[in-house]
């Protein structure tokens, strides 16, 4: 896998809370879930 890069962003606090709960439920890190979501989003827009 490619080298990891740190970046900062702002997110709605309710979304972040839900994401943290999902991370615990799935036994995954926030970063892993965000990468998964970004990959899905890129596939969605690339398919059009």
mmCIF entry with sequence, helices, sheets and N, C-alpha, C, O atoms, coordinates in Angstrom:
data_MODEL
# 
_entry.id   MODEL 
# 
_entity.id                         1 
_entity.type                       polymer 
_entity.pdbx_number_of_molecules   1 
# 
_entity_poly.entity_id                      1 
_entity_poly.type                           'polypeptide(L)' 
_entity_poly.nstd_linkage                   no 
_entity_poly.nstd_monomer                   no 
_entity_poly.pdbx_seq_one_letter_code       
;(UNK)(UNK)(UNK)(UNK)(UNK)(UNK)(UNK)(UNK)(UNK)(UNK)(UNK)(UNK)(UNK)(UNK)(UNK)(UNK)
(UNK)(UNK)(UNK)(UNK)(UNK)(UNK)(UNK)(UNK)(UNK)(UNK)(UNK)(UNK)(UNK)(UNK)(UNK)(UNK)
(UNK)(UNK)(UNK)(UNK)(UNK)(UNK)(UNK)(UNK)(UNK)(UNK)(UNK)(UNK)(UNK)(UNK)(UNK)(UNK)
;
_entity_poly.pdbx_seq_one_letter_code_can   XXXXXXXXXXXXXXXXXXXXXXXXXXXXXXXXXXXXXXXXXXXXXXXX 
_entity_poly.pdbx_strand_id                 A 
# 
loop_
_entity_poly_seq.entity_id 
_entity_poly_seq.num 
_entity_poly_seq.mon_id 
_entity_poly_seq.hetero 
1 1  UNK n 
1 2  UNK n 
1 3  UNK n 
1 4  UNK n 
1 5  UNK n 
1 6  UNK n 
1 7  UNK n 
1 8  UNK n 
1 9  UNK n 
1 10 UNK n 
1 11 UNK n 
1 12 UNK n 
1 13 UNK n 
1 14 UNK n 
1 15 UNK n 
1 16 UNK n 
1 17 UNK n 
1 18 UNK n 
1 19 UNK n 
1 20 UNK n 
1 21 UNK n 
1 22 UNK n 
1 23 UNK n 
1 24 UNK n 
1 25 UNK n 
1 26 UNK n 
1 27 UNK n 
1 28 UNK n 
1 29 UNK n 
1 30 UNK n 
1 31 UNK n 
1 32 UNK n 
1 33 UNK n 
1 34 UNK n 
1 35 UNK n 
1 36 UNK n 
1 37 UNK n 
1 38 UNK n 
1 39 UNK n 
1 40 UNK n 
1 41 UNK n 
1 42 UNK n 
1 43 UNK n 
1 44 UNK n 
1 45 UNK n 
1 46 UNK n 
1 47 UNK n 
1 48 UNK n 
# 
_struct_asym.id          A 
_struct_asym.entity_id   1 
# 
loop_
_struct_conf.conf_type_id 
_struct_conf.id 
_struct_conf.pdbx_PDB_helix_id 
_struct_conf.beg_label_comp_id 
_struct_conf.beg_label_asym_id 
_struct_conf.beg_label_seq_id 
_struct_conf.pdbx_beg_PDB_ins_code 
_struct_conf.end_label_comp_id 
_struct_conf.end_label_asym_id 
_struct_conf.end_label_seq_id 
_struct_conf.pdbx_end_PDB_ins_code 
_struct_conf.beg_auth_comp_id 
_struct_conf.beg_auth_asym_id 
_struct_conf.beg_auth_seq_id 
_struct_conf.end_auth_comp_id 
_struct_conf.end_auth_asym_id 
_struct_conf.end_auth_seq_id 
_struct_conf.pdbx_PDB_helix_class 
_struct_conf.details 
_struct_conf.pdbx_PDB_helix_length 
HELX_P HELX_P1 AA1 UNK A 13 ? UNK A 26 ? UNK A 13 UNK A 26 1 ? 14 
HELX_P HELX_P2 AA2 UNK A 30 ? UNK A 46 ? UNK A 30 UNK A 46 1 ? 17 
# 
_struct_conf_type.id          HELX_P 
_struct_conf_type.criteria    ? 
_struct_conf_type.reference   ? 
# 
loop_
_atom_site.group_PDB 
_atom_site.id 
_atom_site.type_symbol 
_atom_site.label_atom_id 
_atom_site.label_alt_id 
_atom_site.label_comp_id 
_atom_site.label_asym_id 
_atom_site.label_entity_id 
_atom_site.label_seq_id 
_atom_site.pdbx_PDB_ins_code 
_atom_site.Cartn_x 
_atom_site.Cartn_y 
_atom_site.Cartn_z 
_atom_site.occupancy 
_atom_site.B_iso_or_equiv 
_atom_site.pdbx_formal_charge 
_atom_site.auth_seq_id 
_atom_site.auth_comp_id 
_atom_site.auth_asym_id 
_atom_site.auth_atom_id 
_atom_site.pdbx_PDB_model_num 
ATOM 1   N N  . UNK A 1 1  ? 0.852   -1.185 0.000   1.00 0.00 ? 1  UNK A N  1 
ATOM 2   C CA . UNK A 1 1  ? 0.000   0.000  0.000   1.00 0.00 ? 1  UNK A CA 1 
ATOM 3   C C  . UNK A 1 1  ? 0.893   1.242  0.000   1.00 0.00 ? 1  UNK A C  1 
ATOM 4   O O  . UNK A 1 1  ? 2.041   1.201  0.444   1.00 0.00 ? 1  UNK A O  1 
ATOM 5   N N  . UNK A 1 2  ? 0.352   2.321  -0.497  1.00 0.00 ? 2  UNK A N  1 
ATOM 6   C CA . UNK A 1 2  ? 1.122   3.557  -0.587  1.00 0.00 ? 2  UNK A CA 1 
ATOM 7   C C  . UNK A 1 2  ? 1.351   4.183  0.787   1.00 0.00 ? 2  UNK A C  1 
ATOM 8   O O  . UNK A 1 2  ? 0.721   3.819  1.781   1.00 0.00 ? 2  UNK A O  1 
ATOM 9   N N  . UNK A 1 3  ? 2.248   5.108  0.798   1.00 0.00 ? 3  UNK A N  1 
ATOM 10  C CA . UNK A 1 3  ? 2.606   5.827  2.016   1.00 0.00 ? 3  UNK A CA 1 
ATOM 11  C C  . UNK A 1 3  ? 1.410   6.611  2.554   1.00 0.00 ? 3  UNK A C  1 
ATOM 12  O O  . UNK A 1 3  ? 0.656   7.196  1.777   1.00 0.00 ? 3  UNK A O  1 
ATOM 13  N N  . UNK A 1 4  ? 1.235   6.629  3.853   1.00 0.00 ? 4  UNK A N  1 
ATOM 14  C CA . UNK A 1 4  ? 0.118   7.350  4.484   1.00 0.00 ? 4  UNK A CA 1 
ATOM 15  C C  . UNK A 1 4  ? 0.482   8.817  4.660   1.00 0.00 ? 4  UNK A C  1 
ATOM 16  O O  . UNK A 1 4  ? 1.636   9.157  4.917   1.00 0.00 ? 4  UNK A O  1 
ATOM 17  N N  . UNK A 1 5  ? -0.507  9.670  4.520   1.00 0.00 ? 5  UNK A N  1 
ATOM 18  C CA . UNK A 1 5  ? -0.324  11.118 4.657   1.00 0.00 ? 5  UNK A CA 1 
ATOM 19  C C  . UNK A 1 5  ? -1.384  11.629 5.628   1.00 0.00 ? 5  UNK A C  1 
ATOM 20  O O  . UNK A 1 5  ? -2.549  11.244 5.527   1.00 0.00 ? 5  UNK A O  1 
ATOM 21  N N  . UNK A 1 6  ? -1.008  12.468 6.541   1.00 0.00 ? 6  UNK A N  1 
ATOM 22  C CA . UNK A 1 6  ? -1.926  13.050 7.507   1.00 0.00 ? 6  UNK A CA 1 
ATOM 23  C C  . UNK A 1 6  ? -2.580  14.291 6.924   1.00 0.00 ? 6  UNK A C  1 
ATOM 24  O O  . UNK A 1 6  ? -1.931  15.103 6.265   1.00 0.00 ? 6  UNK A O  1 
ATOM 25  N N  . UNK A 1 7  ? -3.894  14.424 7.182   1.00 0.00 ? 7  UNK A N  1 
ATOM 26  C CA . UNK A 1 7  ? -4.579  15.653 6.803   1.00 0.00 ? 7  UNK A CA 1 
ATOM 27  C C  . UNK A 1 7  ? -5.649  15.942 7.844   1.00 0.00 ? 7  UNK A C  1 
ATOM 28  O O  . UNK A 1 7  ? -6.062  15.064 8.601   1.00 0.00 ? 7  UNK A O  1 
ATOM 29  N N  . UNK A 1 8  ? -6.073  17.164 7.861   1.00 0.00 ? 8  UNK A N  1 
ATOM 30  C CA . UNK A 1 8  ? -7.027  17.610 8.874   1.00 0.00 ? 8  UNK A CA 1 
ATOM 31  C C  . UNK A 1 8  ? -8.261  18.158 8.182   1.00 0.00 ? 8  UNK A C  1 
ATOM 32  O O  . UNK A 1 8  ? -8.159  18.782 7.126   1.00 0.00 ? 8  UNK A O  1 
ATOM 33  N N  . UNK A 1 9  ? -9.421  17.927 8.769   1.00 0.00 ? 9  UNK A N  1 
ATOM 34  C CA . UNK A 1 9  ? -10.663 18.450 8.215   1.00 0.00 ? 9  UNK A CA 1 
ATOM 35  C C  . UNK A 1 9  ? -11.670 18.649 9.348   1.00 0.00 ? 9  UNK A C  1 
ATOM 36  O O  . UNK A 1 9  ? -11.451 18.214 10.478  1.00 0.00 ? 9  UNK A O  1 
ATOM 37  N N  . UNK A 1 10 ? -12.743 19.293 9.029   1.00 0.00 ? 10 UNK A N  1 
ATOM 38  C CA . UNK A 1 10 ? -13.807 19.509 10.006  1.00 0.00 ? 10 UNK A CA 1 
ATOM 39  C C  . UNK A 1 10 ? -14.987 18.645 9.595   1.00 0.00 ? 10 UNK A C  1 
ATOM 40  O O  . UNK A 1 10 ? -15.273 18.492 8.408   1.00 0.00 ? 10 UNK A O  1 
ATOM 41  N N  . UNK A 1 11 ? -15.672 18.077 10.592  1.00 0.00 ? 11 UNK A N  1 
ATOM 42  C CA . UNK A 1 11 ? -16.803 17.197 10.322  1.00 0.00 ? 11 UNK A CA 1 
ATOM 43  C C  . UNK A 1 11 ? -17.879 17.455 11.373  1.00 0.00 ? 11 UNK A C  1 
ATOM 44  O O  . UNK A 1 11 ? -17.573 17.781 12.521  1.00 0.00 ? 11 UNK A O  1 
ATOM 45  N N  . UNK A 1 12 ? -19.115 17.309 10.978  1.00 0.00 ? 12 UNK A N  1 
ATOM 46  C CA . UNK A 1 12 ? -20.231 17.471 11.894  1.00 0.00 ? 12 UNK A CA 1 
ATOM 47  C C  . UNK A 1 12 ? -20.039 16.560 13.112  1.00 0.00 ? 12 UNK A C  1 
ATOM 48  O O  . UNK A 1 12 ? -19.704 15.385 12.963  1.00 0.00 ? 12 UNK A O  1 
ATOM 49  N N  . UNK A 1 13 ? -20.248 17.096 14.301  1.00 0.00 ? 13 UNK A N  1 
ATOM 50  C CA . UNK A 1 13 ? -19.969 16.328 15.521  1.00 0.00 ? 13 UNK A CA 1 
ATOM 51  C C  . UNK A 1 13 ? -20.836 15.081 15.643  1.00 0.00 ? 13 UNK A C  1 
ATOM 52  O O  . UNK A 1 13 ? -20.382 14.074 16.185  1.00 0.00 ? 13 UNK A O  1 
ATOM 53  N N  . UNK A 1 14 ? -22.079 15.124 15.149  1.00 0.00 ? 14 UNK A N  1 
ATOM 54  C CA . UNK A 1 14 ? -22.929 13.932 15.204  1.00 0.00 ? 14 UNK A CA 1 
ATOM 55  C C  . UNK A 1 14 ? -22.424 12.839 14.261  1.00 0.00 ? 14 UNK A C  1 
ATOM 56  O O  . UNK A 1 14 ? -22.492 11.653 14.583  1.00 0.00 ? 14 UNK A O  1 
ATOM 57  N N  . UNK A 1 15 ? -21.916 13.246 13.095  1.00 0.00 ? 15 UNK A N  1 
ATOM 58  C CA . UNK A 1 15 ? -21.327 12.270 12.172  1.00 0.00 ? 15 UNK A CA 1 
ATOM 59  C C  . UNK A 1 15 ? -20.083 11.634 12.776  1.00 0.00 ? 15 UNK A C  1 
ATOM 60  O O  . UNK A 1 15 ? -19.878 10.425 12.668  1.00 0.00 ? 15 UNK A O  1 
ATOM 61  N N  . UNK A 1 16 ? -19.262 12.448 13.407  1.00 0.00 ? 16 UNK A N  1 
ATOM 62  C CA . UNK A 1 16 ? -18.046 11.935 14.032  1.00 0.00 ? 16 UNK A CA 1 
ATOM 63  C C  . UNK A 1 16 ? -18.381 10.968 15.160  1.00 0.00 ? 16 UNK A C  1 
ATOM 64  O O  . UNK A 1 16 ? -17.739 9.927  15.298  1.00 0.00 ? 16 UNK A O  1 
ATOM 65  N N  . UNK A 1 17 ? -19.373 11.303 15.956  1.00 0.00 ? 17 UNK A N  1 
ATOM 66  C CA . UNK A 1 17 ? -19.790 10.417 17.049  1.00 0.00 ? 17 UNK A CA 1 
ATOM 67  C C  . UNK A 1 17 ? -20.271 9.075  16.492  1.00 0.00 ? 17 UNK A C  1 
ATOM 68  O O  . UNK A 1 17 ? -19.911 8.017  17.009  1.00 0.00 ? 17 UNK A O  1 
ATOM 69  N N  . UNK A 1 18 ? -21.086 9.126  15.433  1.00 0.00 ? 18 UNK A N  1 
ATOM 70  C CA . UNK A 1 18 ? -21.588 7.888  14.818  1.00 0.00 ? 18 UNK A CA 1 
ATOM 71  C C  . UNK A 1 18 ? -20.436 7.081  14.225  1.00 0.00 ? 18 UNK A C  1 
ATOM 72  O O  . UNK A 1 18 ? -20.422 5.853  14.318  1.00 0.00 ? 18 UNK A O  1 
ATOM 73  N N  . UNK A 1 19 ? -19.468 7.771  13.615  1.00 0.00 ? 19 UNK A N  1 
ATOM 74  C CA . UNK A 1 19 ? -18.313 7.088  13.043  1.00 0.00 ? 19 UNK A CA 1 
ATOM 75  C C  . UNK A 1 19 ? -17.477 6.408  14.118  1.00 0.00 ? 19 UNK A C  1 
ATOM 76  O O  . UNK A 1 19 ? -16.999 5.291  13.918  1.00 0.00 ? 19 UNK A O  1 
ATOM 77  N N  . UNK A 1 20 ? -17.299 7.066  15.249  1.00 0.00 ? 20 UNK A N  1 
ATOM 78  C CA . UNK A 1 20 ? -16.543 6.472  16.357  1.00 0.00 ? 20 UNK A CA 1 
ATOM 79  C C  . UNK A 1 20 ? -17.241 5.225  16.889  1.00 0.00 ? 20 UNK A C  1 
ATOM 80  O O  . UNK A 1 20 ? -16.585 4.230  17.199  1.00 0.00 ? 20 UNK A O  1 
ATOM 81  N N  . UNK A 1 21 ? -18.568 5.273  16.997  1.00 0.00 ? 21 UNK A N  1 
ATOM 82  C CA . UNK A 1 21 ? -19.323 4.102  17.454  1.00 0.00 ? 21 UNK A CA 1 
ATOM 83  C C  . UNK A 1 21 ? -19.190 2.953  16.446  1.00 0.00 ? 21 UNK A C  1 
ATOM 84  O O  . UNK A 1 21 ? -19.025 1.794  16.827  1.00 0.00 ? 21 UNK A O  1 
ATOM 85  N N  . UNK A 1 22 ? -19.266 3.297  15.156  1.00 0.00 ? 22 UNK A N  1 
ATOM 86  C CA . UNK A 1 22 ? -19.113 2.287  14.115  1.00 0.00 ? 22 UNK A CA 1 
ATOM 87  C C  . UNK A 1 22 ? -17.725 1.653  14.175  1.00 0.00 ? 22 UNK A C  1 
ATOM 88  O O  . UNK A 1 22 ? -17.585 0.440  14.020  1.00 0.00 ? 22 UNK A O  1 
ATOM 89  N N  . UNK A 1 23 ? -16.712 2.466  14.398  1.00 0.00 ? 23 UNK A N  1 
ATOM 90  C CA . UNK A 1 23 ? -15.337 1.959  14.493  1.00 0.00 ? 23 UNK A CA 1 
ATOM 91  C C  . UNK A 1 23 ? -15.214 0.945  15.624  1.00 0.00 ? 23 UNK A C  1 
ATOM 92  O O  . UNK A 1 23 ? -14.572 -0.093 15.466  1.00 0.00 ? 23 UNK A O  1 
ATOM 93  N N  . UNK A 1 24 ? -15.825 1.244  16.752  1.00 0.00 ? 24 UNK A N  1 
ATOM 94  C CA . UNK A 1 24 ? -15.786 0.304  17.884  1.00 0.00 ? 24 UNK A CA 1 
ATOM 95  C C  . UNK A 1 24 ? -16.550 -0.964 17.530  1.00 0.00 ? 24 UNK A C  1 
ATOM 96  O O  . UNK A 1 24 ? -16.067 -2.073 17.761  1.00 0.00 ? 24 UNK A O  1 
ATOM 97  N N  . UNK A 1 25 ? -17.741 -0.798 16.969  1.00 0.00 ? 25 UNK A N  1 
ATOM 98  C CA . UNK A 1 25 ? -18.573 -1.950 16.611  1.00 0.00 ? 25 UNK A CA 1 
ATOM 99  C C  . UNK A 1 25 ? -17.898 -2.864 15.596  1.00 0.00 ? 25 UNK A C  1 
ATOM 100 O O  . UNK A 1 25 ? -18.035 -4.086 15.664  1.00 0.00 ? 25 UNK A O  1 
ATOM 101 N N  . UNK A 1 26 ? -17.165 -2.264 14.651  1.00 0.00 ? 26 UNK A N  1 
ATOM 102 C CA . UNK A 1 26 ? -16.509 -3.028 13.590  1.00 0.00 ? 26 UNK A CA 1 
ATOM 103 C C  . UNK A 1 26 ? -15.069 -3.411 13.936  1.00 0.00 ? 26 UNK A C  1 
ATOM 104 O O  . UNK A 1 26 ? -14.401 -4.096 13.162  1.00 0.00 ? 26 UNK A O  1 
ATOM 105 N N  . UNK A 1 27 ? -14.599 -2.969 15.093  1.00 0.00 ? 27 UNK A N  1 
ATOM 106 C CA . UNK A 1 27 ? -13.220 -3.209 15.528  1.00 0.00 ? 27 UNK A CA 1 
ATOM 107 C C  . UNK A 1 27 ? -12.226 -2.721 14.464  1.00 0.00 ? 27 UNK A C  1 
ATOM 108 O O  . UNK A 1 27 ? -11.270 -3.414 14.115  1.00 0.00 ? 27 UNK A O  1 
ATOM 109 N N  . UNK A 1 28 ? -12.486 -1.502 13.959  1.00 0.00 ? 28 UNK A N  1 
ATOM 110 C CA . UNK A 1 28 ? -11.623 -0.873 12.969  1.00 0.00 ? 28 UNK A CA 1 
ATOM 111 C C  . UNK A 1 28 ? -11.258 0.528  13.458  1.00 0.00 ? 28 UNK A C  1 
ATOM 112 O O  . UNK A 1 28 ? -11.927 1.083  14.329  1.00 0.00 ? 28 UNK A O  1 
ATOM 113 N N  . UNK A 1 29 ? -10.203 1.085  12.896  1.00 0.00 ? 29 UNK A N  1 
ATOM 114 C CA . UNK A 1 29 ? -9.822  2.450  13.243  1.00 0.00 ? 29 UNK A CA 1 
ATOM 115 C C  . UNK A 1 29 ? -10.675 3.439  12.458  1.00 0.00 ? 29 UNK A C  1 
ATOM 116 O O  . UNK A 1 29 ? -11.277 3.094  11.441  1.00 0.00 ? 29 UNK A O  1 
ATOM 117 N N  . UNK A 1 30 ? -10.716 4.677  12.950  1.00 0.00 ? 30 UNK A N  1 
ATOM 118 C CA . UNK A 1 30 ? -11.415 5.727  12.217  1.00 0.00 ? 30 UNK A CA 1 
ATOM 119 C C  . UNK A 1 30 ? -10.789 5.895  10.832  1.00 0.00 ? 30 UNK A C  1 
ATOM 120 O O  . UNK A 1 30 ? -11.497 6.052  9.837   1.00 0.00 ? 30 UNK A O  1 
ATOM 121 N N  . UNK A 1 31 ? -9.484  5.862  10.779  1.00 0.00 ? 31 UNK A N  1 
ATOM 122 C CA . UNK A 1 31 ? -8.784  6.015  9.505   1.00 0.00 ? 31 UNK A CA 1 
ATOM 123 C C  . UNK A 1 31 ? -9.153  4.929  8.504   1.00 0.00 ? 31 UNK A C  1 
ATOM 124 O O  . UNK A 1 31 ? -9.337  5.204  7.319   1.00 0.00 ? 31 UNK A O  1 
ATOM 125 N N  . UNK A 1 32 ? -9.260  3.692  8.987   1.00 0.00 ? 32 UNK A N  1 
ATOM 126 C CA . UNK A 1 32 ? -9.630  2.581  8.102   1.00 0.00 ? 32 UNK A CA 1 
ATOM 127 C C  . UNK A 1 32 ? -11.038 2.778  7.550   1.00 0.00 ? 32 UNK A C  1 
ATOM 128 O O  . UNK A 1 32 ? -11.283 2.535  6.369   1.00 0.00 ? 32 UNK A O  1 
ATOM 129 N N  . UNK A 1 33 ? -11.955 3.215  8.396   1.00 0.00 ? 33 UNK A N  1 
ATOM 130 C CA . UNK A 1 33 ? -13.321 3.465  7.938   1.00 0.00 ? 33 UNK A CA 1 
ATOM 131 C C  . UNK A 1 33 ? -13.376 4.627  6.954   1.00 0.00 ? 33 UNK A C  1 
ATOM 132 O O  . UNK A 1 33 ? -14.100 4.567  5.960   1.00 0.00 ? 33 UNK A O  1 
ATOM 133 N N  . UNK A 1 34 ? -12.618 5.680  7.225   1.00 0.00 ? 34 UNK A N  1 
ATOM 134 C CA . UNK A 1 34 ? -12.594 6.820  6.310   1.00 0.00 ? 34 UNK A CA 1 
ATOM 135 C C  . UNK A 1 34 ? -12.001 6.437  4.958   1.00 0.00 ? 34 UNK A C  1 
ATOM 136 O O  . UNK A 1 34 ? -12.509 6.861  3.920   1.00 0.00 ? 34 UNK A O  1 
ATOM 137 N N  . UNK A 1 35 ? -10.941 5.646  4.958   1.00 0.00 ? 35 UNK A N  1 
ATOM 138 C CA . UNK A 1 35 ? -10.350 5.197  3.701   1.00 0.00 ? 35 UNK A CA 1 
ATOM 139 C C  . UNK A 1 35 ? -11.351 4.349  2.917   1.00 0.00 ? 35 UNK A C  1 
ATOM 140 O O  . UNK A 1 35 ? -11.470 4.499  1.701   1.00 0.00 ? 35 UNK A O  1 
ATOM 141 N N  . UNK A 1 36 ? -12.062 3.471  3.597   1.00 0.00 ? 36 UNK A N  1 
ATOM 142 C CA . UNK A 1 36 ? -13.077 2.641  2.949   1.00 0.00 ? 36 UNK A CA 1 
ATOM 143 C C  . UNK A 1 36 ? -14.169 3.516  2.319   1.00 0.00 ? 36 UNK A C  1 
ATOM 144 O O  . UNK A 1 36 ? -14.584 3.284  1.183   1.00 0.00 ? 36 UNK A O  1 
ATOM 145 N N  . UNK A 1 37 ? -14.623 4.510  3.064   1.00 0.00 ? 37 UNK A N  1 
ATOM 146 C CA . UNK A 1 37 ? -15.675 5.406  2.567   1.00 0.00 ? 37 UNK A CA 1 
ATOM 147 C C  . UNK A 1 37 ? -15.190 6.214  1.365   1.00 0.00 ? 37 UNK A C  1 
ATOM 148 O O  . UNK A 1 37 ? -15.932 6.394  0.399   1.00 0.00 ? 37 UNK A O  1 
ATOM 149 N N  . UNK A 1 38 ? -13.951 6.699  1.419   1.00 0.00 ? 38 UNK A N  1 
ATOM 150 C CA . UNK A 1 38 ? -13.407 7.489  0.321   1.00 0.00 ? 38 UNK A CA 1 
ATOM 151 C C  . UNK A 1 38 ? -13.251 6.625  -0.929  1.00 0.00 ? 38 UNK A C  1 
ATOM 152 O O  . UNK A 1 38 ? -13.563 7.072  -2.033  1.00 0.00 ? 38 UNK A O  1 
ATOM 153 N N  . UNK A 1 39 ? -12.773 5.401  -0.763  1.00 0.00 ? 39 UNK A N  1 
ATOM 154 C CA . UNK A 1 39 ? -12.647 4.495  -1.908  1.00 0.00 ? 39 UNK A CA 1 
ATOM 155 C C  . UNK A 1 39 ? -14.011 4.238  -2.544  1.00 0.00 ? 39 UNK A C  1 
ATOM 156 O O  . UNK A 1 39 ? -14.137 4.251  -3.769  1.00 0.00 ? 39 UNK A O  1 
ATOM 157 N N  . UNK A 1 40 ? -15.031 4.004  -1.721  1.00 0.00 ? 40 UNK A N  1 
ATOM 158 C CA . UNK A 1 40 ? -16.391 3.790  -2.235  1.00 0.00 ? 40 UNK A CA 1 
ATOM 159 C C  . UNK A 1 40 ? -16.892 5.022  -2.983  1.00 0.00 ? 40 UNK A C  1 
ATOM 160 O O  . UNK A 1 40 ? -17.511 4.900  -4.039  1.00 0.00 ? 40 UNK A O  1 
ATOM 161 N N  . UNK A 1 41 ? -16.626 6.204  -2.439  1.00 0.00 ? 41 UNK A N  1 
ATOM 162 C CA . UNK A 1 41 ? -17.058 7.449  -3.073  1.00 0.00 ? 41 UNK A CA 1 
ATOM 163 C C  . UNK A 1 41 ? -16.365 7.651  -4.417  1.00 0.00 ? 41 UNK A C  1 
ATOM 164 O O  . UNK A 1 41 ? -16.998 8.059  -5.391  1.00 0.00 ? 41 UNK A O  1 
ATOM 165 N N  . UNK A 1 42 ? -15.061 7.364  -4.470  1.00 0.00 ? 42 UNK A N  1 
ATOM 166 C CA . UNK A 1 42 ? -14.334 7.493  -5.734  1.00 0.00 ? 42 UNK A CA 1 
ATOM 167 C C  . UNK A 1 42 ? -14.855 6.515  -6.775  1.00 0.00 ? 42 UNK A C  1 
ATOM 168 O O  . UNK A 1 42 ? -14.973 6.875  -7.947  1.00 0.00 ? 42 UNK A O  1 
ATOM 169 N N  . UNK A 1 43 ? -15.169 5.292  -6.379  1.00 0.00 ? 43 UNK A N  1 
ATOM 170 C CA . UNK A 1 43 ? -15.753 4.307  -7.299  1.00 0.00 ? 43 UNK A CA 1 
ATOM 171 C C  . UNK A 1 43 ? -17.100 4.799  -7.813  1.00 0.00 ? 43 UNK A C  1 
ATOM 172 O O  . UNK A 1 43 ? -17.395 4.679  -9.002  1.00 0.00 ? 43 UNK A O  1 
ATOM 173 N N  . UNK A 1 44 ? -17.911 5.347  -6.929  1.00 0.00 ? 44 UNK A N  1 
ATOM 174 C CA . UNK A 1 44 ? -19.239 5.843  -7.293  1.00 0.00 ? 44 UNK A CA 1 
ATOM 175 C C  . UNK A 1 44 ? -19.146 6.897  -8.393  1.00 0.00 ? 44 UNK A C  1 
ATOM 176 O O  . UNK A 1 44 ? -19.881 6.828  -9.378  1.00 0.00 ? 44 UNK A O  1 
ATOM 177 N N  . UNK A 1 45 ? -18.268 7.852  -8.237  1.00 0.00 ? 45 UNK A N  1 
ATOM 178 C CA . UNK A 1 45 ? -18.164 8.950  -9.201  1.00 0.00 ? 45 UNK A CA 1 
ATOM 179 C C  . UNK A 1 45 ? -17.381 8.551  -10.455 1.00 0.00 ? 45 UNK A C  1 
ATOM 180 O O  . UNK A 1 45 ? -17.591 9.123  -11.525 1.00 0.00 ? 45 UNK A O  1 
ATOM 181 N N  . UNK A 1 46 ? -16.492 7.586  -10.329 1.00 0.00 ? 46 UNK A N  1 
ATOM 182 C CA . UNK A 1 46 ? -15.748 7.118  -11.486 1.00 0.00 ? 46 UNK A CA 1 
ATOM 183 C C  . UNK A 1 46 ? -16.656 6.292  -12.407 1.00 0.00 ? 46 UNK A C  1 
ATOM 184 O O  . UNK A 1 46 ? -16.459 6.277  -13.622 1.00 0.00 ? 46 UNK A O  1 
ATOM 185 N N  . UNK A 1 47 ? -17.643 5.611  -11.830 1.00 0.00 ? 47 UNK A N  1 
ATOM 186 C CA . UNK A 1 47 ? -18.546 4.759  -12.593 1.00 0.00 ? 47 UNK A CA 1 
ATOM 187 C C  . UNK A 1 47 ? -19.467 5.560  -13.513 1.00 0.00 ? 47 UNK A C  1 
ATOM 188 O O  . UNK A 1 47 ? -20.009 5.015  -14.474 1.00 0.00 ? 47 UNK A O  1 
ATOM 189 N N  . UNK A 1 48 ? -19.644 6.842  -13.227 1.00 0.00 ? 48 UNK A N  1 
ATOM 190 C CA . UNK A 1 48 ? -20.559 7.659  -14.039 1.00 0.00 ? 48 UNK A CA 1 
ATOM 191 C C  . UNK A 1 48 ? -19.970 8.061  -15.364 1.00 0.00 ? 48 UNK A C  1 
ATOM 192 O O  . UNK A 1 48 ? -20.625 8.748  -16.148 1.00 0.00 ? 48 UNK A O  1 
# 
